[in-house]
Amino acid sequence: MFQESLVANDENLKTKRDRLLSLIISGKSRMFLGHQYSPEDIEKMKPQDIDALYVKYENALGAKMTRNLGKTIINLYTKAASHLFTIDCTDALNCDLESNPVIANAVGSLSCWLYFYMGNYLASLMAGLITTDHISFNERKKISPEENGPRGDTSNNGDQTEEPRQNTGWEKACGMEQK
């Protein structure tokens, strides 16, 4: 029994050391660990130092994931609300929602719960939420079967003019505003 425990601890330590090494090699050591480590630094560390550094990494990763998921949930909520109601400024609504401590706490708790129960499947959910955040729900373009073409070709051959898309907060933040 004791021998099995030692083997499990050795494998756990190796997994933690490997993840920290991957983080360092990818150049994200400073972002997650607050210091630029080298692979040699990690190899020289004692097991308790690896454990402590790994906890620091998990905390930083969890905080970034929670913050990112929370913003995505709030953006999706704002988009849905603006689809149902007339909202003067969706960016201001986003800001107000993100800065509200009660909402921030609830969304943070939801994010942690999702991460705990969904694990790696959370990436698929995040991809869907982020994609949904970039979809314009204002007007749905209807394509007739004649315009659709033989094999699902959705090109409209210039017959219909499409309304210009509204700039989203993401486009403004990234300097990609449409004029």
C-alpha positions in Angstrom: 0.0 0.0 0.0 2.8 2.4 1.0 4.7 1.5 -2.2 1.7 2.2 -4.4 1.3 5.6 -2.8 5.0 6.5 -3.5 4.6 5.5 -7.1 1.4 7.6 -7.5 3.2 10.6 -5.9 6.1 10.2 -8.2 3.8 10.1 -11.3 1.9 13.1 -10.0 5.1 15.0 -9.4 6.4 14.1 -12.9 3.1 15.3 -14.4 3.3 18.6 -12.6 7.0 19.0 -13.6 6.1 18.2 -17.2 3.3 20.8 -17.3 5.5 23.4 -15.8 8.2 22.6 -18.3 5.7 23.0 -21.1 4.6 26.3 -19.8 8.2 27.5 -19.6 9.0 26.3 -23.1 5.9 28.0 -24.5 7.2 31.3 -23.1 4.3 31.8 -20.7 6.2 31.3 -17.5 6.1 35.0 -16.5 2.4 35.3 -17.3 1.3 32.4 -15.1 4.2 32.1 -12.5 5.2 35.8 -12.2 8.8 34.9 -13.0 10.8 33.8 -16.0 12.0 30.3 -15.2 14.3 28.1 -17.2 13.9 24.3 -17.7 17.0 23.9 -15.6 15.4 25.7 -12.7 12.4 23.3 -12.8 14.7 20.2 -13.0 16.7 21.4 -9.9 13.6 22.1 -7.8 12.6 19.9 -4.8 9.3 18.2 -4.9 7.7 20.6 -2.4 8.9 23.5 -4.5 7.3 21.9 -7.6 4.1 21.5 -5.7 4.0 25.1 -4.6 4.8 26.4 -8.1 2.2 24.2 -9.6 -0.4 25.5 -7.2 0.6 29.0 -8.2 0.2 28.0 -11.9 -3.3 26.5 -11.3 -4.5 29.6 -9.4 -3.3 31.9 -12.2 -4.9 29.7 -14.8 -8.1 29.4 -12.9 -8.3 33.2 -12.5 -7.8 33.8 -16.2 -10.3 31.1 -17.2 -12.9 32.4 -14.8 -12.4 36.0 -15.9 -12.5 35.0 -19.6 -15.6 32.8 -19.3 -17.3 35.4 -17.2 -16.8 38.1 -19.8 -18.0 35.7 -22.5 -21.2 34.9 -20.5 -21.9 38.6 -20.0 -21.3 39.4 -23.7 -23.7 36.7 -24.7 -26.3 38.0 -22.2 -25.9 41.5 -23.6 -26.2 40.3 -27.1 -29.4 38.4 -26.3 -30.8 41.3 -24.4 -30.1 43.7 -27.3 -31.8 41.3 -29.6 -35.0 41.3 -27.5 -34.9 44.9 -26.3 -33.7 48.3 -27.6 -30.5 49.0 -25.7 -28.8 52.4 -26.2 -25.2 51.3 -25.8 -24.4 47.6 -25.4 -20.7 48.4 -24.6 -21.9 50.5 -21.6 -24.3 47.7 -20.5 -21.4 45.2 -20.7 -19.2 47.5 -18.6 -21.9 48.0 -16.0 -22.6 44.3 -15.8 -18.9 43.4 -15.5 -18.2 46.0 -12.8 -21.2 45.0 -10.6 -19.8 43.0 -7.7 -22.9 40.9 -7.2 -23.0 39.9 -10.9 -19.2 39.4 -11.0 -19.4 37.1 -8.0 -22.3 35.1 -9.4 -20.7 34.7 -12.8 -17.4 33.8 -11.2 -19.1 31.1 -9.2 -20.9 29.8 -12.3 -17.5 29.8 -14.2 -15.8 27.8 -11.5 -18.8 25.4 -11.3 -18.7 24.9 -15.1 -14.9 24.2 -15.0 -15.3 21.8 -12.1 -18.1 19.7 -13.6 -17.2 20.0 -17.3 -13.4 19.8 -17.2 -11.9 19.6 -20.7 -15.4 19.8 -22.3 -15.5 23.4 -21.2 -13.3 24.2 -24.2 -16.1 23.2 -26.6 -18.6 25.2 -24.6 -16.2 28.2 -24.7 -15.8 27.9 -28.5 -19.5 27.9 -28.9 -20.0 30.9 -26.6 -17.3 32.9 -28.3 -18.6 32.0 -31.7 -22.1 33.0 -30.7 -20.7 36.3 -29.4 -19.6 37.1 -33.0 -22.8 36.3 -34.7 -25.1 39.2 -35.7 -28.6 38.4 -34.7 -30.1 41.8 -35.9 -31.3 40.7 -39.3 -31.5 37.2 -40.7 -30.8 36.9 -44.3 -33.3 34.7 -46.1 -32.1 32.9 -49.2 -34.5 31.4 -51.6 -33.9 28.0 -53.1 -33.1 29.6 -56.5 -30.4 31.8 -55.0 -29.1 28.9 -53.0 -27.8 27.1 -56.1 -27.4 23.4 -56.8 -25.3 22.0 -53.9 -26.0 24.4 -51.1 -24.0 27.2 -52.6 -25.0 30.3 -50.5 -23.5 32.9 -52.8 -26.1 35.4 -53.8 -24.3 36.5 -57.0 -24.7 40.2 -56.0 -28.5 40.1 -56.3 -29.2 41.2 -52.8 -27.5 44.0 -50.9 -26.7 43.2 -47.3 -27.0 45.8 -44.5 -23.6 46.9 -43.1 -22.8 45.1 -40.0 -22.6 47.0 -36.7 -19.2 47.1 -35.1 -18.9 45.0 -32.0 -16.8 45.8 -28.9 -14.2 43.2 -30.0 -13.7 44.9 -33.4 -13.3 48.3 -31.7 -10.8 46.9 -29.1 -8.8 45.2 -31.9 -8.8 48.3 -34.2 -10.8 46.5 -36.9 -13.8 48.8 -37.0 -15.7 48.9 -40.3 -16.1 52.4 -41.6 
